[in-house]
Amino acid sequence: MRAMMIHGPDFDGVRLNEVPVPVPGPHEVRIRMRAATLNYRDLTRVWLFKPGAAPFVLLSCGCGEVEAVGDAVTRFKVGDRVAPTFFPDWLGGPQDNALLKRNLGNTVPGTASEYMVVGEQAAVHAPATLGDLEVATLPCAALTAWRSLFCVRATRPGDVVLLLGTGGVSIAALQLAKAAGAVTIITSSSDAKLARARALGADLTINYRTTPQWAQRVRELTGGAGADVVLDVAGGETTAQAAEALRSGGTMANIGLVAGERGKSSGRQDIDHPFIRVGSRADFENMNRAIVANRIRPVIDEVFELEELGRAMKVLSEGRVFGKIGIRIR
């Protein structure tokens, strides 16, 4: 089978390989992959690759069809459309680092291949209302947004949700927050992207290049109160302004990898600082029900073929994507 694997610490090191088709064990399913999507963390797997290390299959999110099942499998049957979970061992309950050691595209082979084998507990049924590429946006970006909005807190109608940038997590959060009746504020350096965000339902927009003190602007837009929740996808220097934009008692979901480091505590003692690590299988299934009920359609900005993965990663690294980049697997 074809698989895209990393051989060196740059995008030229992302190469097509021919590897054996995996055989499922008694409690495993083999998935014929149809689609995958990129996340910023996939870029870090390339940049942090050590010369001489063993190549591995990239990517964390995907969708496909069950092609074969082990003798003891009960959750799925041949022909089911499924999405593998990012953390195969985190089935439900609170975030527990002991359950996060195995993760796709890093310590477990990823989704950038024609076939993959996962334990039957490490996959969910794909929402019937979505296509394969749309389903492939869900396991990391959308689930991170869901957990930030509805698991570590309970976002309610009228809550003010502040979203930073227009990448996969922020755009998924925009759609989920609007479905919950929240008031959404989103930032970007691009007026064109802000216009697209408004078309998706964003209530208020801020260009952070023309308004560098955007936290102050959030305060102005909320009558001085501040936002109820902010998804800090950037970390680094952004964290201080994100905290400034929050009301007392608000929640800052620390997600940030984009700025090159994890989101840090802001130093404020009157807000919550949960550190979000995607979500569990139970969270995934709950989110999927909400997506179907609210007729949410994920946003895919560009689509590449499997063998073009290196080029797709370069596009993502340039920071001009709105929503997600899809990978078609034929």
VOPAGU-2260 file (C-alpha; in pm, 1 decimal, decimal comma):
REM VOPAGU-2260
SITE   aa  ch    i         X         Y         Z
SITE  MET   A    0       0,0       0,0       0,0
SITE  ARG   A    1     100,5     365,7     -34,5
SITE  ALA   A    2     185,3     567,5     274,0
SITE  MET   A    3     335,0     911,6     327,3
SITE  MET   A    4     622,5     889,9     574,8
SITE  ILE   A    5     873,8    1133,5     719,2
SITE  HIS   A    6    1242,2    1079,4     639,7
SITE  GLY   A    7    1392,9    1419,4     721,6
SITE  PRO   A    8    1326,1    1743,3     914,6
SITE  ASP   A    9    1171,9    1938,4     625,7
SITE  PHE   A   10     884,4    1903,3     384,3
SITE  ASP   A   11    1109,6    1749,5     117,4
SITE  GLY   A   12    1157,2    1465,2     364,2
SITE  VAL   A   13     787,0    1375,5     340,7
SITE  ARG   A   14     788,6    1093,8      84,3
SITE  LEU   A   15     563,4     831,2     -65,9
SITE  ASN   A   16     649,2     476,1      43,5
SITE  GLU   A   17     524,1     129,5     -42,6
SITE  VAL   A   18     463,8     -68,9     276,6
SITE  PRO   A   19     276,1    -392,0     356,2
SITE  VAL   A   20     -98,9    -377,8     410,8
SITE  PRO   A   21    -153,7    -423,2     787,7
SITE  VAL   A   22    -342,1    -727,7     915,9
SITE  PRO   A   23    -600,7    -671,9    1191,7
SITE  GLY   A   24    -581,0    -870,4    1514,0
SITE  PRO   A   25    -884,1   -1022,5    1688,9
SITE  HIS   A   26   -1000,4    -690,0    1839,1
SITE  GLU   A   27    -891,0    -465,4    1551,2
SITE  VAL   A   28   -1037,5    -328,5    1229,7
SITE  ARG   A   29    -863,8    -244,0     904,0
SITE  ILE   A   30    -977,1      84,7     754,2
SITE  ARG   A   31    -951,5     169,9     385,1
SITE  MET   A   32    -865,1     536,2     428,2
SITE  ARG   A   33   -1045,2     782,0     201,2
SITE  ALA   A   34    -942,5    1119,1     341,6
SITE  ALA   A   35    -717,1    1292,8     591,8
SITE  THR   A   36    -663,6    1649,6     708,2
SITE  LEU   A   37    -370,6    1849,6     839,9
SITE  ASN   A   38    -315,5    2000,6    1182,5
SITE  TYR   A   39     -37,5    2232,5    1290,7
SITE  ARG   A   40      98,5    1960,4    1519,7
SITE  ASP   A   41     166,9    1751,4    1207,2
SITE  LEU   A   42     416,8    2016,2    1097,6
SITE  THR   A   43     600,4    1983,1    1428,2
SITE  ARG   A   44     640,4    1608,6    1366,4
SITE  VAL   A   45     841,0    1703,5    1056,6
SITE  TRP   A   46    1040,8    1986,6    1210,9
SITE  LEU   A   47    1135,1    1779,0    1517,3
SITE  PHE   A   48    1232,8    1469,1    1319,1
SITE  LYS   A   49    1583,7    1355,5    1412,6
SITE  PRO   A   50    1817,7    1242,5    1131,1
SITE  GLY   A   51    1860,6     868,0    1152,3
SITE  ALA   A   52    1529,2     812,8    1329,1
SITE  ALA   A   53    1292,9     551,4    1191,4
SITE  PRO   A   54    1046,3     690,3     934,1
SITE  PHE   A   55     680,0     683,9    1037,0
SITE  VAL   A   56     338,5     742,9     881,4
SITE  LEU   A   57     220,6    1101,5     928,8
SITE  LEU   A   58    -107,3    1278,2    1014,0
SITE  SER   A   59    -354,5    1259,7    1298,4
SITE  CYS   A   60    -700,2    1284,1    1140,3
SITE  GLY   A   61    -879,0    1079,2     880,8
SITE  CYS   A   62   -1186,8     895,6     762,3
SITE  GLY   A   63   -1239,1     569,8     581,6
SITE  GLU   A   64   -1439,2     252,5     543,0
SITE  VAL   A   65   -1398,1     -64,3     748,6
SITE  GLU   A   66   -1261,8    -324,0     509,2
SITE  ALA   A   67   -1182,1    -611,3     745,9
SITE  VAL   A   68   -1257,4    -693,4    1109,8
SITE  GLY   A   69   -1095,4    -923,0    1364,0
SITE  ASP   A   70   -1280,4   -1228,9    1488,9
SITE  ALA   A   71   -1370,3   -1066,8    1823,8
SITE  VAL   A   72   -1483,9    -726,2    1692,3
SITE  THR   A   73   -1835,8    -619,8    1792,7
SITE  ARG   A   74   -1843,6    -238,5    1748,2
SITE  PHE   A   75   -1808,3    -229,7    1369,1
SITE  LYS   A   76   -1882,5    -429,9    1058,8
SITE  VAL   A   77   -1734,8    -430,0     709,5
SITE  GLY   A   78   -1860,4    -126,8     517,0
SITE  ASP   A   79   -1900,3     107,2     815,2
SITE  ARG   A   80   -1762,2     459,2     767,7
SITE  VAL   A   81   -1540,0     548,6    1061,2
SITE  ALA   A   82   -1288,9     798,1    1194,6
SITE  PRO   A   83   -1000,6     680,9    1414,6
SITE  THR   A   84    -954,4     858,5    1747,2
SITE  PHE   A   85    -641,3    1067,4    1803,7
SITE  PHE   A   86    -575,8     911,3    2146,5
SITE  PRO   A   87    -655,8     538,4    2107,3
SITE  ASP   A   88    -655,6     477,1    2484,6
SITE  TRP   A   89    -866,5     773,6    2602,5
SITE  LEU   A   90   -1217,6     636,1    2577,5
SITE  GLY   A   91   -1387,9     870,6    2824,3
SITE  GLY   A   92   -1361,1    1050,6    3154,9
SITE  PRO   A   93   -1126,2    1332,9    3254,4
SITE  GLN   A   94    -800,1    1415,6    3081,3
SITE  ASP   A   95    -536,8    1170,2    3211,4
SITE  ASN   A   96    -180,1    1190,5    3082,3
SITE  ALA   A   97    -141,2     814,9    3125,5
SITE  LEU   A   98    -398,1     770,0    2847,7
SITE  LEU   A   99    -234,1    1017,0    2609,7
SITE  LYS   A  100      98,2     845,0    2544,6
SITE  ARG   A  101     -22,6     676,6    2227,5
SITE  ASN   A  102    -136,9     923,6    1961,4
SITE  LEU   A  103    -176,5     906,0    1585,8
SITE  GLY   A  104      97,1    1031,3    1356,2
SITE  ASN   A  105     352,4    1024,6    1635,9
SITE  THR   A  106     375,4     719,3    1863,7
SITE  VAL   A  107     117,0     532,5    1653,5
SITE  PRO   A  108     114,4     519,6    1269,3
SITE  GLY   A  109     -95,4     803,0    1130,0
SITE  THR   A  110    -371,1     841,5     874,9
SITE  ALA   A  111    -165,3     930,3     563,7
SITE  SER   A  112    -187,7     582,2     414,6
SITE  GLU   A  113    -423,8     374,9     204,9
SITE  TYR   A  114    -494,7     138,3     494,0
SITE  MET   A  115    -456,6     151,3     870,1
SITE  VAL   A  116    -537,3     -84,0    1155,6
SITE  VAL   A  117    -681,5      38,1    1485,2
SITE  GLY   A  118    -837,2    -127,1    1786,7
SITE  GLU   A  119   -1215,0    -138,0    1763,0
SITE  GLN   A  120   -1230,7      84,5    2072,8
SITE  ALA   A  121   -1020,8     349,5    1895,2
SITE  ALA   A  122   -1268,4     461,0    1629,2
SITE  VAL   A  123   -1611,5     621,1    1602,0
SITE  HIS   A  124   -1887,1     597,2    1344,7
SITE  ALA   A  125   -1869,8     881,5    1091,6
SITE  PRO   A  126   -2163,2    1125,9    1089,7
SITE  ALA   A  127   -2383,7    1022,2     799,4
SITE  THR   A  128   -2448,3    1386,3     704,8
SITE  LEU   A  129   -2083,2    1454,8     618,5
SITE  GLY   A  130   -1854,3    1352,4     334,9
SITE  ASP   A  131   -1523,3    1177,0     394,6
SITE  LEU   A  132   -1312,2    1494,3     381,1
SITE  GLU   A  133   -1552,0    1669,4     618,7
SITE  VAL   A  134   -1537,9    1381,6     867,0
SITE  ALA   A  135   -1158,4    1391,5     849,2
SITE  THR   A  136   -1163,3    1745,6     994,7
SITE  LEU   A  137   -1320,8    1626,8    1319,3
SITE  PRO   A  138   -1080,1    1408,8    1525,8
SITE  CYS   A  139    -840,1    1686,0    1635,7
SITE  ALA   A  140    -938,0    2042,2    1542,7
SITE  ALA   A  141   -1313,6    2018,2    1588,4
SITE  LEU   A  142   -1283,5    1798,5    1896,6
SITE  THR   A  143   -1038,5    2043,6    2055,5
SITE  ALA   A  144   -1292,8    2319,6    1996,5
SITE  TRP   A  145   -1574,1    2105,5    2136,6
SITE  ARG   A  146   -1385,0    2018,4    2454,6
SITE  SER   A  147   -1288,7    2382,9    2507,3
SITE  LEU   A  148   -1648,0    2502,0    2474,8
SITE  PHE   A  149   -1855,6    2222,5    2625,5
SITE  CYS   A  150   -1640,4    1991,5    2840,5
SITE  VAL   A  151   -1414,3    2210,9    3055,0
SITE  ARG   A  152   -1698,3    2464,8    3070,8
SITE  ALA   A  153   -2062,4    2481,2    2960,2
SITE  THR   A  154   -2099,2    2746,7    2692,1
SITE  ARG   A  155   -2452,3    2888,3    2700,0
SITE  PRO   A  156   -2663,7    3112,5    2477,3
SITE  GLY   A  157   -2542,4    3470,2    2507,6
SITE  ASP   A  158   -2190,8    3380,2    2624,7
SITE  VAL   A  159   -1919,4    3577,7    2446,5
SITE  VAL   A  160   -1664,3    3347,4    2280,7
SITE  LEU   A  161   -1337,3    3498,5    2156,4
SITE  LEU   A  162   -1156,7    3310,6    1878,6
SITE  LEU   A  163    -802,5    3388,3    1767,7
SITE  GLY   A  164    -726,8    3343,1    1399,4
SITE  THR   A  165    -908,4    3144,5    1132,7
SITE  GLY   A  166    -737,7    2804,9    1145,5
SITE  GLY   A  167    -903,3    2468,9    1193,3
SITE  VAL   A  168    -973,4    2493,7    1566,8
SITE  SER   A  169   -1103,6    2851,0    1556,0
SITE  ILE   A  170   -1335,0    2795,9    1259,2
SITE  ALA   A  171   -1474,9    2475,6    1409,8
SITE  ALA   A  172   -1525,8    2663,5    1737,4
SITE  LEU   A  173   -1705,1    2942,7    1551,1
SITE  GLN   A  174   -1953,4    2696,2    1405,1
SITE  LEU   A  175   -2006,3    2508,6    1732,7
SITE  ALA   A  176   -2038,5    2825,7    1940,7
SITE  LYS   A  177   -2294,7    2975,6    1702,0
SITE  ALA   A  178   -2495,8    2653,9    1717,5
SITE  ALA   A  179   -2502,3    2695,3    2097,1
SITE  GLY   A  180   -2631,0    3052,5    2070,5
SITE  ALA   A  181   -2308,6    3221,9    2177,1
SITE  VAL   A  182   -2190,2    3564,6    2062,9
SITE  THR   A  183   -1867,2    3517,2    1868,0
SITE  ILE   A  184   -1572,8    3751,9    1820,1
SITE  ILE   A  185   -1294,8    3639,5    1586,6
SITE  THR   A  186    -957,0    3792,1    1500,9
SITE  SER   A  187    -738,8    3776,4    1190,4
SITE  SER   A  188    -475,9    3980,2    1009,2
SITE  SER   A  189    -679,0    3946,4     687,5
SITE  ASP   A  190    -994,7    4143,5     612,0
SITE  ALA   A  191   -1082,7    3884,0     348,8
SITE  LYS   A  192   -1071,8    3606,2     609,0
SITE  LEU   A  193   -1278,3    3815,5     848,1
SITE  ALA   A  194   -1539,3    3857,0     575,4
SITE  ARG   A  195   -1550,2    3478,7     533,3
SITE  ALA   A  196   -1588,0    3441,4     910,4
SITE  ARG   A  197   -1882,7    3681,4     909,7
SITE  ALA   A  198   -2040,8    3476,4     632,0
SITE  LEU   A  199   -2016,1    3174,8     865,3
SITE  GLY   A  200   -2194,4    3366,3    1138,9
SITE  ALA   A  201   -1924,2    3553,3    1330,8
SITE  ASP   A  202   -2092,5    3839,5    1515,5
SITE  LEU   A  203   -1791,1    4067,9    1556,1
SITE  THR   A  204   -1449,1    4073,4    1390,5
SITE  ILE   A  205   -1116,1    4238,7    1470,4
SITE  ASN   A  206    -814,7    4281,9    1241,7
SITE  TYR   A  207    -526,3    4245,8    1485,5
SITE  ARG   A  208    -279,7    4414,8    1249,3
SITE  THR   A  209    -479,8    4736,4    1230,7
SITE  THR   A  210    -591,8    4695,3    1593,3
SITE  PRO   A  211    -283,2    4564,1    1776,3
SITE  GLN   A  212    -446,6    4622,0    2117,3
SITE  TRP   A  213    -724,6    4383,0    2030,0
SITE  ALA   A  214    -793,4    4284,4    2391,9
SITE  GLN   A  215    -895,2    4642,8    2462,9
SITE  ARG   A  216   -1123,0    4630,2    2158,6
SITE  VAL   A  217   -1287,6    4312,6    2291,5
SITE  ARG   A  218   -1355,4    4496,9    2615,9
SITE  GLU   A  219   -1510,2    4784,9    2423,7
SITE  LEU   A  220   -1729,4    4551,5    2219,9
SITE  THR   A  221   -1855,6    4382,9    2537,4
SITE  GLY   A  222   -1936,3    4699,8    2728,3
SITE  GLY   A  223   -1623,9    4665,2    2940,8
SITE  ALA   A  224   -1708,4    4315,8    3066,9
SITE  GLY   A  225   -1479,6    4103,6    2849,3
SITE  ALA   A  226   -1531,5    3764,0    2688,3
SITE  ASP   A  227   -1658,6    3458,8    2877,3
SITE  VAL   A  228   -1419,1    3220,7    2704,2
SITE  VAL   A  229   -1120,3    3249,0    2472,7
SITE  LEU   A  230    -954,8    2968,8    2278,9
SITE  ASP   A  231    -583,6    3054,8    2295,5
SITE  VAL   A  232    -456,6    2865,4    1992,4
SITE  ALA   A  233    -141,8    3076,1    1965,3
SITE  GLY   A  234      25,2    3077,6    2305,1
SITE  GLY   A  235     345,6    3273,5    2347,7
SITE  GLU   A  236     298,4    3650,1    2354,1
SITE  THR   A  237     -69,0    3617,2    2264,4
SITE  THR   A  238    -159,9    3467,8    2601,3
SITE  ALA   A  239    -129,9    3797,4    2792,4
SITE  GLN   A  240    -374,1    3977,8    2561,9
SITE  ALA   A  241    -606,8    3678,0    2557,1
SITE  ALA   A  242    -624,9    3691,9    2936,3
SITE  GLU   A  243    -676,5    4068,5    2931,7
SITE  ALA   A  244    -978,4    4018,0    2705,5
SITE  LEU   A  245   -1150,0    3782,8    2954,2
SITE  ARG   A  246   -1399,4    3876,2    3221,2
SITE  SER   A  247   -1339,3    3775,6    3582,5
SITE  GLY   A  248   -1442,9    3412,2    3616,0
SITE  GLY   A  249   -1390,4    3348,6    3244,9
SITE  THR   A  250   -1213,1    3053,6    3084,7
SITE  MET   A  251    -896,0    3061,0    2876,4
SITE  ALA   A  252    -859,7    2728,6    2697,2
SITE  ASN   A  253    -484,5    2684,6    2648,4
SITE  ILE   A  254    -430,6    2510,1    2315,0
SITE  GLY   A  255    -149,1    2708,8    2159,1
SITE  LEU   A  256     115,4    2553,7    1941,2
SITE  VAL   A  257     113,3    2803,8    1657,1
SITE  ALA   A  258     340,4    3054,7    1830,5
SITE  GLY   A  259     599,9    2785,6    1887,7
SITE  GLU   A  260     520,5    2706,1    2249,1
SITE  ARG   A  261     231,9    2586,2    2456,6
SITE  GLY   A  262      -2,6    2842,8    2600,3
SITE  LYS   A  263     119,0    2959,1    2940,6
SITE  SER   A  264     -69,9    3067,7    3247,2
SITE  SER   A  265    -153,0    3436,0    3222,1
SITE  GLY   A  266     -86,3    3503,3    3588,1
SITE  ARG   A  267    -449,8    3599,9    3650,0
SITE  GLN   A  268    -596,2    3421,0    3949,9
SITE  ASP   A  269    -958,4    3505,5    3870,3
SITE  ILE   A  270    -988,1    3302,6    3547,7
SITE  ASP   A  271    -965,0    2932,6    3464,3
SITE  HIS   A  272    -669,9    2804,3    3256,7
SITE  PRO   A  273    -755,7    2450,5    3137,5
SITE  PHE   A  274    -494,2    2289,7    2911,4
SITE  ILE   A  275    -679,3    2120,5    2625,6
SITE  ARG   A  276    -547,5    1796,3    2473,7
SITE  VAL   A  277    -804,6    1724,0    2201,8
SITE  GLY   A  278   -1066,5    1496,6    2365,5
SITE  SER   A  279   -1182,3    1144,0    2443,8
SITE  ARG   A  280   -1379,3     901,4    2230,1
SITE  ALA   A  281   -1690,3     982,0    2433,6
SITE  ASP   A  282   -1636,2    1354,2    2367,6
SITE  PHE   A  283   -1599,4    1274,8    1996,1
SITE  GLU   A  284   -1927,6    1084,7    1986,1
SITE  ASN   A  285   -2111,1    1360,3    2174,8
SITE  MET   A  286   -1973,1    1620,1    1934,2
SITE  ASN   A  287   -2078,4    1416,9    1631,8
SITE  ARG   A  288   -2436,8    1407,4    1756,8
SITE  ALA   A  289   -2433,6    1786,4    1794,2
SITE  ILE   A  290   -2286,2    1830,4    1446,1
SITE  VAL   A  291   -2563,7    1621,0    1292,1
SITE  ALA   A  292   -2838,8    1787,6    1497,6
SITE  ASN   A  293   -2719,6    2137,7    1405,6
SITE  ARG   A  294   -2638,9    2056,0    1041,4
SITE  ILE   A  295   -2282,5    2182,5    1074,5
SITE  ARG   A  296   -2061,2    2144,8     766,9
SITE  PRO   A  297   -1686,2    2171,2     834,7
SITE  VAL   A  298   -1483,1    2418,9     628,6
SITE  ILE   A  299   -1214,9    2281,0     395,4
SITE  ASP   A  300   -1005,4    2547,4     225,2
SITE  GLU   A  301    -786,4    2340,1      -9,2
SITE  VAL   A  302    -758,9    1973,2    -105,8
SITE  PHE   A  303    -443,7    1787,8    -210,6
SITE  GLU   A  304    -371,7    1432,5    -320,6
SITE  LEU   A  305    -193,9    1192,6     -82,8
SITE  GLU   A  306     134,6    1215,6    -271,5
SITE  GLU   A  307     120,3    1597,1    -242,7
SITE  LEU   A  308     133,5    1591,5     137,0
SITE  GLY   A  309     468,4    1771,2     157,8
SITE  ARG   A  310     334,1    2057,8     -53,6
SITE  ALA   A  311      14,9    2070,7     152,7
SITE  MET   A  312     221,6    2098,5     470,1
SITE  LYS   A  313     415,8    2388,1     323,5
SITE  VAL   A  314      89,4    2568,7     245,4
SITE  LEU   A  315     -29,8    2517,7     604,0
SITE  SER   A  316     301,2    2646,9     740,5
SITE  GLU   A  317     254,6    2973,8     548,0
SITE  GLY   A  318     -47,3    3063,0     762,9
SITE  ARG   A  319    -289,3    3149,3     483,2
SITE  VAL   A  320    -542,2    2869,7     534,4
SITE  PHE   A  321    -903,1    2935,5     638,7
SITE  GLY   A  322   -1032,3    2627,8     817,3
SITE  LYS   A  323    -870,0    2301,0     712,7
SITE  ILE   A  324    -652,7    2147,0     441,6
SITE  GLY   A  325    -782,3    1813,6     314,3
SITE  ILE   A  326    -591,9    1516,5     173,6
SITE  ARG   A  327    -774,0    1291,3     -71,0
SITE  ILE   A  328    -670,1     924,7     -53,0
SITE  ARG   A  329    -770,8     730,8    -364,1
